[in-house]
């Protein structure tokens, strides 16, 4: 297995980066859809159950189920393969622990967005457009931690 991981390392790393890019795109876009959904219902005359509201729900579900969830799973899969590749990570350094904590937080944020999506479907969203705009900064902050940890290796 060790020989395979070493040989496959550049491919696994490439697939990991592509998966993370797709996941991050969804993590940035879904809260923005929630802003439009909330503000459409509050300000633009979009009513619950209207064609426009159903379109928001459809886009949100499709983004989560067809892009974000598979991208998160593949990010974790390829990331764990990188973790198990010999000599890739210096476990005595702080950076892998910081990255790991940020990835776990990012995963928690992903599931938070899924719970929020189900609340929208049930008509029970509790957040304003402004609050969703602020929540949209969470993946940016986590990405900063992850990128600095991996590149700087502090």
C-alpha positions in Angstrom: 0.0 0.0 0.0 2.9 2.4 0.8 4.3 2.0 -2.7 0.9 2.7 -4.2 0.4 5.8 -2.2 3.9 7.2 -3.1 3.4 6.5 -6.8 -0.2 7.9 -6.8 0.7 10.9 -4.7 0.7 13.6 -7.5 -2.6 12.2 -8.8 -4.2 12.0 -5.4 -3.0 15.5 -4.5 -4.5 16.8 -7.9 -7.8 15.1 -7.2 -7.8 16.5 -3.7 -7.3 20.1 -4.9 -10.0 19.7 -7.6 -12.4 18.3 -5.0 -11.7 21.1 -2.6 -12.2 23.8 -5.3 -15.6 22.3 -6.1 -16.6 22.1 -2.5 -15.4 25.6 -1.7 -17.4 27.0 -4.7 -20.5 25.5 -3.2 -19.7 26.7 0.3 -19.4 30.2 -1.1 -22.4 30.1 -3.3 -25.1 28.4 -1.2 -25.2 31.1 1.5 -25.6 33.7 -1.4 -28.5 31.7 -2.7 -30.0 31.9 0.8 -29.6 35.7 0.8 -31.5 35.9 -2.5 -34.1 33.4 -1.1 -34.7 35.4 2.1 -34.7 38.8 0.5 -36.9 37.5 -2.3 -39.5 36.4 0.3 -39.1 39.6 2.4 -38.7 42.4 -0.2 -39.4 41.3 -3.7 -42.9 39.9 -3.4 -41.8 36.3 -3.8 -44.4 34.2 -1.9 -44.0 30.9 -0.3 -44.7 28.1 -2.8 -44.5 30.4 -5.8 -42.6 29.4 -8.9 -39.7 31.6 -7.9 -39.5 30.2 -4.4 -39.6 26.7 -5.8 -36.8 27.6 -8.1 -34.7 28.8 -5.2 -35.4 25.5 -3.3 -34.5 23.5 -6.4 -31.2 25.3 -7.0 -30.3 25.0 -3.3 -31.0 21.3 -3.3 -29.2 20.6 -6.5 -26.1 22.6 -5.4 -26.0 20.6 -2.1 -26.8 17.2 -3.4 -25.1 17.2 -6.8 -22.0 19.3 -6.2 -21.3 20.0 -2.6 -21.9 16.7 -1.0 -19.9 14.6 -3.6 -17.1 17.3 -3.5 -16.9 17.1 0.3 -16.8 13.3 0.3 -14.0 13.3 -2.4 -12.1 16.0 -0.5 -12.1 13.9 2.6 -11.3 10.7 0.7 -8.3 12.1 -1.2 -7.2 14.2 1.8 -7.1 11.1 4.0 -5.1 9.3 1.3 -2.6 12.1 1.5 -2.5 11.9 5.3 -1.6 8.2 5.0 1.1 8.8 2.4 4.5 8.3 4.1 6.7 11.4 4.7 4.0 13.9 3.6 3.1 15.3 7.0 5.3 16.2 9.9 3.0 15.5 12.8 5.3 17.3 15.3 4.5 20.6 13.5 1.4 22.6 14.3 0.2 23.0 10.7 -1.5 19.6 10.2 -3.4 20.0 13.4 -4.5 23.5 12.4 -5.6 22.3 9.0 -7.4 19.3 10.4 -9.3 21.5 12.9 -10.3 23.9 10.1 -11.4 21.1 7.8 -13.5 19.7 10.6 -15.0 23.1 11.1 -15.6 23.4 7.4 -17.4 20.1 7.4 -19.6 21.3 10.3 -20.4 24.4 8.3 -21.4 22.2 5.4 -23.9 20.3 7.6 -25.1 23.6 9.1 -26.0 24.7 5.5 -27.8 21.5 4.9 -29.9 21.9 8.0 -30.6 25.5 6.9 -31.7 24.2 3.5 -34.2 21.9 5.1 -35.5 24.8 7.2 -36.1 26.8 4.0 -38.1 23.9 2.6 -40.2 23.8 5.8 -40.7 27.6 5.7 -38.8 27.9 9.0 -35.7 29.9 8.1 -34.6 31.9 11.1 -31.9 34.1 9.5 -32.0 37.4 7.7 -30.2 38.3 4.5 -27.7 40.2 6.5 -27.0 37.3 8.7 -26.6 35.0 5.7 -24.1 37.5 4.3 -22.1 37.3 7.5 -22.2 33.5 7.5 -20.9 33.6 4.0 -17.5 34.8 5.4 -17.1 31.6 7.5 -15.6 29.5 4.6 -13.3 32.4 3.7 -11.8 32.5 7.2 -11.4 28.7 7.3 -9.8 28.7 3.9 -7.3 31.3 5.0 -6.3 29.0 7.9 -6.1 26.0 5.7 -4.0 27.6 2.9 -1.6 29.3 5.3 -1.2 26.0 7.3 -0.5 24.0 4.1 1.7 26.5 2.3 3.7 28.1 5.2 3.8 24.8 7.3 4.1 26.6 10.6 
